[in-house]
């Protein structure tokens, strides 16, 4: 596989996906180009074997699936997430300072690193909901230019800043938008004009800041990639690319990307919501299968929860576990946690290793240090809706939850290969703890 070509496609996806709404829209476009049919949750589904479909929820989560044949066996699922820690613009956002500046009122979304948001061009993107003739309508807006900045306080005014600083989100993190002019509401007027509507017709908004710096290759031999939102658009992209390239044979291939992982997944479009369960049930009933057949299928299914993992940090090597040390460009990471923050157990870990071997993909293992609390992800949360063999994996990266993260240039291709083989394979439960991989 051509690494440069994959990174070019990945960069284009990252640069054009400033947040979940755009990531989902871009995935829809790729699925359209590959001949998949769009479905709507509010309309009937009339599915046929041999075809591919996709459905979105809230414009910020997407499930695509391909049904190889009428008597399919189980679902091969890869789930990732398309939201990232960021600042959300509050309602009534404009704050005038000293009758001179206008800054915007924002709040944190997710567990973000504050420091790297300072002193760089930012802009705003998201969705607005506008009045329509017979109701309301959603529009995506991306102000595609350098627009705002969160200026640091000069070191002369805070001499101790390099000894550690506590960021106050309501004080330190508000972006400077413009100088105060004659007009009021300039921010909403800008959004309206970008969307081609009048400001009075905007009923509500979900707008977020984003870092304007595009994705880049770094390192002596271009061995690193850096971008905003690698967590988790790198996995979402690889899952989609593998899905499109796969040849499903016995199982339904399911590419699933949830929203709101960074805030606990507890929304209708998050992993704790019913989106995956509802979709699998509708596939089952549209293909004329009984509820018992659904449960048999779930027993022969496999969920790969793909969310990025921490590589050993070059300046903080002691933060990583002693014997499970993850490095960039060394392959896909299997994540373990005794407390099941990660779902991997011996069976699902072995299933995953069998898939890696089939794909010829290198892999490594991650656990947190036993004296450190780690993060969690969507894999275990999804179990309350659909309970099945699940493994947690991810791609190695540094600076997780910074608006500019770093990963390995070779690793995306490893996950594309993994996804393609996963979506082309099946696990059939033939006995207790016995699974046939084909
Ligand atoms: Co993540």
Boltz pocket constraint, residues with backbone or C-beta under 6 A from the ligand:
constraints:
  - pocket:
      binder: B
      contacts: [[A, 81], [A, 83], [A, 231], [A, 232], [A, 261], [A, 307], [A, 308]]
      max_distance: 6.0
